Amino acid sequence: MSLRTKWILLGLLTAVSVWMTAANFVPEEQRLASSVWPDAVMRLGLDLRGGIHIVIGPDLDVAIEQELSAIKNRTARELESKGTTGVQFVVEPRQLLVKPATAADRDAARDLLDEDDRVEVEGTGDYDLRVTLTSRWIQEVRERAMLQALEVLRRRIDDPATGIPESVVTRQGDDRILVQIPGMSRVPDIFRQTGHLEFKIVQDYAPTEELLRKRHPEGLPAGTVISSEREKRTDNVVGAYLLPQAADMRGDQLEHASVYFDSTRNEWTVSFTWSGDAGREFGALTEKHIRQPLAIVIDGNVVSAPTIQSRISTNGQITGNFTAEQASDLAVILRSGALPIPTRIEEERTIGPALGADSIRSGSIAAIVALAVVVGFMAVYYRRSGLYAAFALAVNVVLLLTLLSVSNATLTMPGIAGLVLTMGMAVDANVLIFERIREELRRGRTPRAAIATGFDRAFWTIVDSNITTFITAAVLYSFGTGPIKGFAVTLMAGIVTSVFTAIVVTRALYDWKPGNAAVTELSV
């Protein structure tokens, strides 16, 4: 490739990079309103942009109870299939109590339970048995519940309706989940609700629970519970419903859910679609109970209870005086599925943008000072060659910011630290090249020969040293979280651009006419 062609290509690359880098400093409203600027820009992390920081604690004891309940159901079915019906089960926190009526029932239950390597069984009283999970299986259940909760929360936050690419959902310790969402000032309902959707035929209704209980002075009918409906904006109770304890339909088989504004009712509505089999089952349920209220229950609370006017099969609607945000959050929850266990928000912090602006200002000052010191040192020590290195460093910074923009990387405060570190590392390759050229000049080679040999011999040293740093940064990215990932991304991108500018840009400057004079100065 001729020198002219090389300079044209480098000029075009630099011009495009400057254009893409400049877009990061244009206000977002102005950039989006104009077709001049590219869409690809860097995103700011929580520490620079502000946002919400949440620590969520899943109730892992519930996961253990669910496992014991599953063991209870399996054991009861197998005992019943063998003709043993005199055994009662009671699930308690961390244990399952088995209450056989006779010694034969006890022996049959124990034989079955002893075959299960997940549990430990001990006798209490005459016939009763206490069943607990083994320590190994408790860890397995807790780990499985944590991974499931993480997956559901990630699906909710990555949903197109709410997804923010720079959000962080990661594990913190053994029993906590850390969520960071830049640019948001409120905690969405997707983190407050478990998302268990149930449909139940209403058996009775009253404006308050107290009035509803007065209608049943002898106690609630067996197998029923009272669930309240609350006004979405004020959280005041607006109705109490007597419902069957077991759901008539569960939302596990929903195929899709979306939100739209119903202009006829003047309210936000969530529409849902069942899968094939569930649609037929829901159709049979609604056809059987036409003109009866159907309660839509989420996490034990009634969202709405519309009266069934006709058979509903594949598609349905959920209304309830929602705000736009509440309806959108509910649709996201239904699409992503229910959490396997209840969760609670244990820590909630809102980080204002002012702190981020101060961090950006401090980071910018650090970057400018670092650039000035590096350029000054190179110019004094290596003279004109040092200026070549300074020019290559400036190109390197522009290329690095462009690479981060194109990849939609998230810039955090540690990322700015990685950017500053890259400035020092970028001239390291130039130092190796300059010292190699110096050695060749001292051996009596001509400037052109010294340049060619110096670059050739320094090439593999530069590549080796940067590959080891790149591997370290890749490990940080793979195993790190949040800010550590930001630092690793910036460092890896900086390694790529610094090697390119040292080998290509600096070499092009040496191939330029004043290159001989710059090489001659290195011999001093």
Backbone torsions as a table, in degrees:
resi	resn	phi	psi	omega
1	MET	NA	132.0	-178.6
2	SER	-71.5	159.4	-179.6
3	LEU	-62.5	-38.8	-179.6
4	ARG	-61.4	-47.0	179.8
5	THR	-62.3	-41.3	-179.8
6	LYS	-60.5	-43.4	-179.0
7	TRP	-69.1	-35.3	177.6
8	ILE	-63.5	-45.5	-179.9
9	LEU	-64.2	-43.2	178.6
10	LEU	-64.8	-36.7	178.5
11	GLY	-65.2	-43.4	178.4
12	LEU	-64.3	-43.8	179.2
13	LEU	-60.8	-43.5	-179.1
14	THR	-67.2	-40.1	-179.2
15	ALA	-64.3	-44.9	178.6
16	VAL	-63.8	-39.3	-179.6
17	SER	-65.7	-40.6	178.1
18	VAL	-63.0	-41.0	178.9
19	TRP	-62.2	-45.6	-178.4
20	MET	-71.0	-34.7	178.0
21	THR	-68.5	-40.2	-179.1
22	ALA	-62.5	-29.5	180.0
23	ALA	-61.4	-26.7	179.9
24	ASN	-69.1	-19.3	-176.2
25	PHE	-104.3	3.4	176.4
26	VAL	-89.3	133.9	178.0
27	PRO	-53.1	142.2	-172.9
28	GLU	-58.3	-42.3	-178.7
29	GLU	-61.5	-42.9	-179.7
30	GLN	-68.3	-38.4	-178.6
31	ARG	-67.0	-43.0	-179.0
32	LEU	-70.1	-29.3	-178.5
33	ALA	-78.6	-16.4	-177.3
34	SER	-110.8	144.2	176.6
35	SER	-88.4	1.5	-177.8
36	VAL	-73.6	-35.5	-171.8
37	TRP	-95.7	149.8	178.7
38	PRO	-73.3	159.9	178.3
39	ASP	-78.6	-28.6	-174.8
40	ALA	-78.6	114.6	175.6
41	VAL	-138.9	163.7	175.6
42	MET	-71.8	146.9	173.8
43	ARG	-100.0	149.4	179.3
44	LEU	-96.6	137.6	179.8
45	GLY	-77.4	179.9	-176.4
46	LEU	-59.5	-39.2	-175.9
47	ASP	-73.0	-16.9	179.5
48	LEU	-104.6	-32.6	-174.9
49	ARG	-99.3	-20.3	-172.2
50	GLY	84.6	167.9	-179.2
51	GLY	153.3	-153.0	-178.3
52	ILE	-117.8	145.7	179.2
53	HIS	-124.7	118.8	-175.6
54	ILE	-126.3	137.5	169.9
55	VAL	-113.6	120.0	-176.0
56	ILE	-108.1	134.3	179.0
57	GLY	-112.0	103.6	174.8
58	PRO	-66.7	143.0	178.7
59	ASP	-84.1	89.1	-175.0
60	LEU	-70.9	-20.7	176.1
61	ASP	-64.5	-31.6	177.0
62	VAL	-65.0	-36.0	177.9
63	ALA	-62.1	-37.8	178.2
64	ILE	-67.4	-40.7	177.4
65	GLU	-63.4	-39.1	178.4
66	GLN	-64.0	-38.0	178.6
67	GLU	-66.9	-42.4	177.0
68	LEU	-64.3	-36.8	178.1
69	SER	-65.2	-39.5	177.7
70	ALA	-64.5	-39.6	177.5
71	ILE	-65.1	-38.9	178.0
72	LYS	-61.3	-47.6	-178.4
73	ASN	-62.8	-43.0	-179.3
74	ARG	-64.8	-44.6	-178.7
75	THR	-64.2	-41.6	-179.6
76	ALA	-63.2	-41.5	179.7
77	ARG	-64.2	-43.4	-177.6
78	GLU	-68.8	-38.4	176.8
79	LEU	-64.3	-41.4	-179.8
80	GLU	-65.1	-37.7	179.1
81	SER	-65.8	-24.2	178.8
82	LYS	-95.2	4.9	176.6
83	GLY	89.3	8.0	179.4
84	THR	-96.0	111.4	-175.4
85	THR	-119.5	-0.8	-175.5
86	GLY	-94.6	36.4	-178.8
87	VAL	-122.5	129.5	175.3
88	GLN	-110.0	151.1	-178.9
89	PHE	-126.4	141.5	175.4
90	VAL	-133.1	118.2	178.4
91	VAL	-89.0	122.9	177.0
92	GLU	-121.6	167.6	178.3
93	PRO	-55.3	118.7	174.7
94	ARG	69.1	7.8	177.1
95	GLN	-154.2	155.6	176.6
96	LEU	-120.1	122.0	178.9
97	LEU	-95.1	126.5	178.8
98	VAL	-109.2	124.0	-174.9
99	LYS	-120.4	86.4	177.8
100	PRO	-74.8	152.3	179.4
101	ALA	-83.0	-29.2	-176.9
102	THR	-136.1	169.4	177.6
103	ALA	-63.8	-35.4	179.1
104	ALA	-65.7	-41.3	177.2
105	ASP	-62.8	-40.6	178.8
106	ARG	-61.2	-46.1	-178.2
107	ASP	-63.5	-39.1	179.5
108	ALA	-65.6	-42.2	179.4
109	ALA	-66.7	-41.3	-178.2
110	ARG	-66.8	-38.7	179.4
111	ASP	-60.1	-41.2	179.3
112	LEU	-67.7	-45.2	-177.1
113	LEU	-68.4	-34.0	179.4
114	ASP	-65.4	-22.9	178.1
115	GLU	-76.8	-13.7	-177.3
116	ASP	-93.1	111.9	-177.2
117	ASP	-76.7	2.2	178.1
118	ARG	-84.2	-15.6	-170.6
119	VAL	-125.0	161.4	171.7
120	GLU	-119.7	135.7	-174.3
121	VAL	-121.0	134.4	174.6
122	GLU	-139.3	147.6	-178.9
123	GLY	-82.1	142.4	175.2
124	THR	-136.7	124.1	-178.3
125	GLY	75.8	-158.1	-175.9
126	ASP	-71.6	-54.5	-175.3
127	TYR	-119.4	-19.0	-171.8
128	ASP	-65.8	151.2	177.2
129	LEU	-127.6	144.1	174.2
130	ARG	-111.4	123.8	-177.8
131	VAL	-113.2	127.1	176.5
132	THR	-129.6	155.7	177.1
133	LEU	-77.3	147.0	174.7
134	THR	-67.7	155.8	-179.3
135	SER	-59.6	-37.1	179.2
136	ARG	-64.4	-42.2	-177.6
137	TRP	-75.1	-29.4	174.1
138	ILE	-60.1	-44.8	177.6
139	GLN	-62.3	-39.7	179.5
140	GLU	-63.2	-44.1	-179.2
141	VAL	-65.5	-44.5	179.9
142	ARG	-62.8	-43.6	-179.3
143	GLU	-64.2	-43.2	-179.9
144	ARG	-63.6	-41.9	-180.0
145	ALA	-65.2	-40.0	178.4
146	MET	-62.9	-45.1	-179.2
147	LEU	-65.1	-38.3	178.4
148	GLN	-67.1	-42.1	178.5
149	ALA	-63.2	-42.1	177.5
150	LEU	-59.8	-44.8	-177.8
151	GLU	-63.7	-43.4	-179.5
152	VAL	-65.6	-43.0	179.5
153	LEU	-65.0	-38.2	177.3
154	ARG	-64.6	-40.9	178.3
155	ARG	-62.8	-38.4	-179.6
156	ARG	-66.8	-43.0	-175.9
157	ILE	-77.7	-24.7	178.3
158	ASP	-89.1	-1.9	179.2
159	ASP	-59.4	139.2	-178.0
160	PRO	-55.0	-27.6	-178.3
161	ALA	-73.1	-28.3	-176.4
162	THR	-127.6	-10.0	-170.4
163	GLY	-61.1	130.7	173.0
164	ILE	-120.3	115.4	-170.2
165	PRO	-55.4	-31.6	-176.4
166	GLU	-88.7	7.4	178.4
167	SER	-68.0	152.6	-179.7
168	VAL	-119.6	126.0	171.4
169	VAL	-129.2	107.3	-174.2
170	THR	-145.3	162.0	-178.9
171	ARG	-78.9	141.2	176.9
172	GLN	-127.2	105.0	-176.0
173	GLY	72.5	-155.9	-176.7
174	ASP	-87.4	-24.2	-170.4
175	ASP	-140.6	28.6	178.5
176	ARG	-135.7	152.8	177.2
177	ILE	-124.6	127.1	179.7
178	LEU	-98.6	129.7	176.9
179	VAL	-125.5	128.5	176.4
180	GLN	-128.9	124.5	-178.5
181	ILE	-126.3	104.0	178.4
182	PRO	-67.1	148.1	172.9
183	GLY	76.7	9.4	-178.9
184	MET	-118.8	140.0	-175.6
185	SER	-107.7	-6.5	178.9
186	ARG	-131.4	154.3	177.1
187	VAL	-83.9	116.6	-177.9
188	PRO	-65.6	156.3	177.9
189	ASP	-64.6	-17.7	-179.4
190	ILE	-63.3	-17.4	177.7
191	PHE	-99.9	-10.9	-177.5
192	ARG	-97.6	-19.8	-175.4
193	GLN	-109.9	139.9	175.1
194	THR	-71.3	-41.0	175.0
195	GLY	98.4	21.2	176.5
196	HIS	-78.4	110.8	-178.2
197	LEU	-99.4	129.2	179.3
198	GLU	-135.9	149.1	174.8
199	PHE	-118.2	126.2	-176.7
200	LYS	-135.6	137.3	175.8
201	ILE	-73.8	126.8	-177.3
202	VAL	-73.0	131.5	179.5
203	GLN	-100.2	-26.3	177.8
204	ASP	-163.0	159.4	-177.1
205	TYR	-146.3	147.0	172.2
206	ALA	-152.9	157.0	-178.9
207	PRO	-61.5	-31.0	179.2
208	THR	-133.5	161.4	178.6
209	GLU	-65.6	-35.6	-179.5
210	GLU	-61.6	-44.9	179.2
211	LEU	-66.1	-35.7	-179.6
212	LEU	-66.7	-39.5	178.9
213	ARG	-68.4	-31.1	178.5
214	LYS	-65.3	-25.6	178.3
215	ARG	-73.9	-13.5	-179.3
216	HIS	-128.3	70.1	-175.9
217	PRO	-62.1	-23.8	-179.1
218	GLU	-91.3	8.7	179.6
219	GLY	104.3	160.9	-179.0
220	LEU	-67.8	145.8	176.1
221	PRO	-57.4	150.6	-179.2
222	ALA	-59.6	138.5	176.1
223	GLY	77.6	21.6	179.1
224	THR	-124.5	159.2	176.8
225	VAL	-139.9	163.8	175.7
226	ILE	-106.9	129.0	176.2
227	SER	-124.4	141.0	-176.5
228	SER	-101.7	153.5	171.7
229	GLU	-111.1	134.1	-178.6
230	ARG	-117.1	145.1	176.4
231	GLU	-68.0	131.4	-169.3
232	LYS	-65.6	-32.2	-175.3
233	ARG	-89.0	-33.3	-176.8
234	THR	-105.5	-15.5	-177.8
235	ASP	66.8	18.0	176.9
236	ASN	-82.4	145.1	177.9
237	VAL	-70.5	128.2	-179.0
238	VAL	-118.7	1.8	179.0
239	GLY	178.5	151.1	177.6
240	ALA	-126.6	135.0	-173.9
241	TYR	-122.9	136.8	171.9
242	LEU	-91.6	117.6	-172.8
243	LEU	-128.0	155.1	173.0
244	PRO	-65.9	144.1	-179.5
245	GLN	-64.8	-39.6	177.9
246	ALA	-87.9	137.5	-177.9
247	ALA	-71.4	142.1	173.4
248	ASP	-74.1	-33.4	175.3
249	MET	-147.4	144.7	176.5
250	ARG	-113.1	157.3	-176.4
251	GLY	-87.6	14.4	-176.8
252	ASP	-63.6	-26.6	-173.6
253	GLN	-104.5	22.4	174.2
254	LEU	-66.6	136.2	-179.2
255	GLU	-92.4	-34.2	-177.3
256	HIS	-159.8	155.8	174.4
257	ALA	-147.0	139.0	-179.3
258	SER	-144.4	165.7	-177.2
259	VAL	-119.5	142.7	175.5
260	TYR	-152.6	164.3	179.9
261	PHE	-97.2	119.9	179.8
262	ASP	-87.1	104.9	-175.9
263	SER	-69.9	-26.4	179.6
264	THR	-70.2	-35.5	178.2
265	ARG	-97.0	-11.2	-178.8
266	ASN	59.3	45.6	179.5
267	GLU	-153.1	160.2	177.7
268	TRP	-79.6	137.6	-174.4
269	THR	-132.1	144.1	175.3
270	VAL	-106.7	120.1	176.5
271	SER	-99.0	148.8	-178.8
272	PHE	-136.9	157.0	-179.9
273	THR	-129.9	130.5	177.8
274	TRP	-86.8	157.2	168.3
275	SER	-71.9	170.7	-172.5
276	GLY	-54.4	-57.7	-177.4
277	ASP	-64.3	-42.2	-179.6
278	ALA	-66.1	-34.0	178.2
279	GLY	-62.8	-41.8	178.1
280	ARG	-66.0	-39.7	179.2
281	GLU	-65.7	-40.9	179.2
282	PHE	-68.2	-35.7	176.8
283	GLY	-62.8	-42.9	179.0
284	ALA	-64.3	-39.5	-179.9
285	LEU	-64.4	-48.3	-176.9
286	THR	-69.5	-34.5	178.5
287	GLU	-64.9	-35.0	-178.2
288	LYS	-73.4	-25.2	-173.0
289	HIS	-121.1	37.4	177.2
290	ILE	-60.8	139.1	-177.5
291	ARG	72.0	16.8	172.0
292	GLN	-113.4	147.9	178.4
293	PRO	-70.8	140.7	175.8
294	LEU	-115.5	114.4	-179.0
295	ALA	-82.1	131.2	174.0
296	ILE	-101.2	113.4	-169.9
297	VAL	-115.5	127.3	175.7
298	ILE	-123.1	121.1	-179.5
299	ASP	54.3	39.5	175.7
300	GLY	84.7	-6.0	-179.2
301	ASN	-110.1	137.1	179.6
302	VAL	-75.5	125.1	176.8
303	VAL	-85.2	-46.2	175.2
304	SER	-160.5	164.9	-179.6
305	ALA	-141.7	70.2	-179.6
306	PRO	-70.9	154.9	176.9
307	THR	-83.2	133.3	-179.6
308	ILE	-73.5	118.2	-178.9
309	GLN	-94.0	-28.9	-178.8
310	SER	-158.9	175.2	179.9
311	ARG	-64.1	131.6	177.9
312	ILE	-119.2	127.4	-177.2
313	SER	-115.3	-86.9	-171.1
314	THR	-75.8	-42.1	-172.9
315	ASN	-112.6	149.5	177.0
316	GLY	-152.4	175.8	-178.6
317	GLN	-133.6	149.2	173.9
318	ILE	-120.7	118.0	176.9
319	THR	-115.2	162.8	-178.7
320	GLY	170.3	32.0	178.2
321	ASN	57.3	43.3	-179.0
322	PHE	-74.2	149.9	161.9
323	THR	-79.7	168.4	179.8
324	ALA	-60.4	-40.1	-179.0
325	GLU	-68.5	-41.7	-179.6
326	GLN	-64.6	-41.9	179.2
327	ALA	-65.4	-41.5	179.2
328	SER	-64.4	-43.3	179.4
329	ASP	-63.1	-40.5	179.9
330	LEU	-64.2	-41.9	178.2
331	ALA	-61.9	-40.5	178.4
332	VAL	-62.5	-44.6	-179.3
333	ILE	-60.6	-43.5	-178.5
334	LEU	-68.4	-35.8	179.4
335	ARG	-69.8	-39.3	-173.2
336	SER	-84.6	-14.6	179.2
337	GLY	95.7	163.8	-178.2
338	ALA	-80.9	148.7	172.6
339	LEU	-68.4	143.1	-177.5
340	PRO	-68.9	-22.7	-178.4
341	ILE	-142.4	158.2	177.1
342	PRO	-65.5	152.1	176.5
343	THR	-130.6	159.0	176.8
344	ARG	-137.3	144.4	177.5
345	ILE	-83.2	113.4	-175.8
346	GLU	-94.1	-24.6	178.4
347	GLU	-145.8	135.4	-178.6
348	GLU	-141.1	118.9	-179.4
349	ARG	-130.1	137.9	173.1
350	THR	-107.5	122.8	-178.7
351	ILE	-102.7	119.4	-177.2
352	GLY	-75.3	156.9	-179.9
353	PRO	-69.1	-18.3	-178.7
354	ALA	-63.5	-40.1	178.7
355	LEU	-63.8	-40.1	178.0
356	GLY	-64.5	-40.4	179.0
357	ALA	-62.4	-37.6	177.5
358	ASP	-66.7	-38.2	178.1
359	SER	-66.1	-41.2	178.4
360	ILE	-62.8	-42.5	-180.0
361	ARG	-63.6	-44.8	179.3
362	SER	-64.8	-41.7	179.1
363	GLY	-65.2	-39.2	178.9
364	SER	-64.6	-41.2	178.1
365	ILE	-63.1	-42.7	178.8
366	ALA	-61.5	-41.8	-179.5
367	ALA	-65.6	-42.2	-179.6
368	ILE	-65.8	-43.7	178.9
369	VAL	-63.3	-44.1	179.2
370	ALA	-61.6	-42.0	179.5
371	LEU	-63.7	-43.2	-179.0
372	ALA	-64.6	-43.3	-178.8
373	VAL	-65.9	-43.3	-179.8
374	VAL	-63.8	-46.0	179.9
375	VAL	-63.0	-42.3	179.7
376	GLY	-62.3	-44.6	179.9
377	PHE	-62.7	-45.5	-178.5
378	MET	-64.4	-38.7	-179.6
379	ALA	-67.7	-38.0	-178.8
380	VAL	-73.7	-42.9	-173.0
381	TYR	-81.7	-39.5	-176.4
382	TYR	-110.1	3.0	175.8
383	ARG	57.4	-126.5	-175.0
384	ARG	-64.4	-35.6	175.6
385	SER	-62.5	-34.1	176.4
386	GLY	-64.1	-36.0	176.1
387	LEU	-67.4	-36.8	174.4
388	TYR	-59.0	-43.9	179.2
389	ALA	-64.0	-36.6	178.9
390	ALA	-65.8	-40.5	177.5
391	PHE	-63.8	-44.1	178.2
392	ALA	-62.1	-35.3	178.3
393	LEU	-65.7	-40.9	178.4
394	ALA	-63.3	-42.9	176.8
395	VAL	-62.7	-39.0	179.9
396	ASN	-60.3	-43.8	-179.6
397	VAL	-62.7	-42.7	-179.8
398	VAL	-65.2	-44.3	178.9
399	LEU	-63.5	-38.8	-179.8
400	LEU	-63.5	-46.3	178.9
401	LEU	-64.1	-35.6	177.5
402	THR	-66.0	-43.7	179.5
403	LEU	-61.8	-40.3	177.7
404	LEU	-66.5	-35.3	179.2
405	SER	-69.1	-46.2	-177.9
406	VAL	-62.1	-37.4	-178.6
407	SER	-85.2	4.3	-178.9
408	ASN	53.5	39.0	179.9
409	ALA	-68.7	155.8	177.8
410	THR	-99.5	121.7	-179.6
411	LEU	-91.2	122.3	177.3
412	THR	-118.1	175.8	178.2
413	MET	-61.4	-44.2	172.8
414	PRO	-60.6	-30.5	176.4
415	GLY	-64.9	-39.2	175.5
416	ILE	-63.7	-38.1	176.1
417	ALA	-61.5	-39.8	176.8
418	GLY	-64.5	-35.2	177.8
419	LEU	-65.3	-43.7	178.2
420	VAL	-64.4	-42.3	178.3
421	LEU	-61.0	-37.7	-179.1
422	THR	-62.5	-32.1	179.2
423	MET	-61.8	-40.6	177.4
424	GLY	-71.0	-38.2	-179.4
425	MET	-71.3	-28.0	-175.2
426	ALA	-64.0	-35.9	-178.8
427	VAL	-84.5	-9.1	179.1
428	ASP	-60.7	-41.9	178.2
429	ALA	-63.9	-38.5	177.1
430	ASN	-64.1	-38.4	178.3
431	VAL	-61.3	-44.7	177.8
432	LEU	-59.4	-43.3	-179.3
433	ILE	-65.6	-46.5	-178.0
434	PHE	-61.6	-41.4	-179.5
435	GLU	-68.1	-35.6	175.7
436	ARG	-64.1	-43.2	178.5
437	ILE	-62.7	-40.2	178.1
438	ARG	-58.2	-44.9	180.0
439	GLU	-60.9	-41.5	-179.5
440	GLU	-67.3	-36.3	177.6
441	LEU	-65.7	-38.3	179.3
442	ARG	-67.9	-22.1	176.5
443	ARG	-84.5	1.0	175.6
444	GLY	93.7	10.9	179.3
445	ARG	-75.5	156.8	176.0
446	THR	-72.3	159.7	179.7
447	PRO	-53.8	-44.5	-178.7
448	ARG	-64.0	-43.6	179.4
449	ALA	-65.9	-38.2	178.9
450	ALA	-64.0	-39.1	178.7
451	ILE	-63.5	-49.8	-177.2
452	ALA	-61.6	-46.7	-178.4
453	THR	-67.9	-40.4	-178.9
454	GLY	-61.5	-44.3	178.8
455	PHE	-67.4	-41.8	-178.3
456	ASP	-63.0	-45.2	-176.4
457	ARG	-75.0	-26.9	179.8
458	ALA	-83.6	-17.6	-173.0
459	PHE	-56.2	-55.3	-174.5
460	TRP	-69.9	-31.3	174.9
461	THR	-63.3	-42.7	179.0
462	ILE	-63.9	-45.7	-178.6
463	VAL	-63.3	-45.6	-178.9
464	ASP	-59.8	-48.0	-176.4
465	SER	-65.1	-37.2	-178.8
466	ASN	-77.7	-30.2	177.1
467	ILE	-64.1	-41.7	179.5
468	THR	-63.5	-40.0	177.1
469	THR	-67.2	-38.6	179.3
470	PHE	-62.9	-41.4	178.9
471	ILE	-61.8	-43.3	178.6
472	THR	-61.2	-43.7	179.3
473	ALA	-64.6	-37.3	179.0
474	ALA	-64.6	-38.2	177.7
475	VAL	-66.2	-41.4	177.0
476	LEU	-59.7	-41.1	-179.4
477	TYR	-67.4	-39.4	-176.4
478	SER	-69.4	-39.9	-173.6
479	PHE	-105.9	-11.4	-178.6
480	GLY	-83.2	173.3	177.7
481	THR	-134.4	151.3	171.5
482	GLY	49.7	-115.1	-176.1
483	PRO	-58.9	-34.1	179.5
484	ILE	-64.1	-39.4	176.3
485	LYS	-62.0	-41.5	179.8
486	GLY	-60.6	-42.0	177.4
487	PHE	-64.0	-43.0	-178.0
488	ALA	-65.2	-41.1	179.9
489	VAL	-62.1	-47.2	-179.9
490	THR	-62.5	-41.2	-178.8
491	LEU	-65.0	-44.5	-179.6
492	MET	-64.0	-44.2	178.5
493	ALA	-63.9	-39.2	179.7
494	GLY	-65.1	-35.3	178.2
495	ILE	-63.5	-44.5	-179.3
496	VAL	-61.5	-48.4	-176.7
497	THR	-71.2	-35.3	-178.7
498	SER	-68.5	-38.7	176.8
499	VAL	-64.8	-42.0	179.7
500	PHE	-62.4	-48.1	-176.5
501	THR	-68.7	-35.4	-179.6
502	ALA	-66.6	-41.5	-174.2
503	ILE	-86.3	-37.9	-175.2
504	VAL	-93.4	-54.3	-174.9
505	VAL	-67.7	-48.0	-179.7
506	THR	-62.8	-38.7	178.3
507	ARG	-64.7	-38.3	177.7
508	ALA	-64.3	-36.7	177.8
509	LEU	-67.0	-38.8	177.7
510	TYR	-67.9	-33.0	178.9
511	ASP	-72.4	-15.0	176.8
512	TRP	-70.6	160.3	-172.0
513	LYS	-55.2	-46.8	-178.4
514	PRO	-69.4	1.6	-177.1
515	GLY	-60.7	-35.8	-179.4
516	ASN	-62.2	-41.0	179.5
517	ALA	-64.8	-39.2	179.8
518	ALA	-64.8	-39.3	179.0
519	VAL	-68.2	-38.8	179.2
520	THR	-61.1	-37.3	178.5
521	GLU	-64.6	-30.1	-179.4
522	LEU	-66.4	-23.6	-177.9
523	SER	-73.9	-13.7	-178.5
524	VAL	-72.4	NA	NA
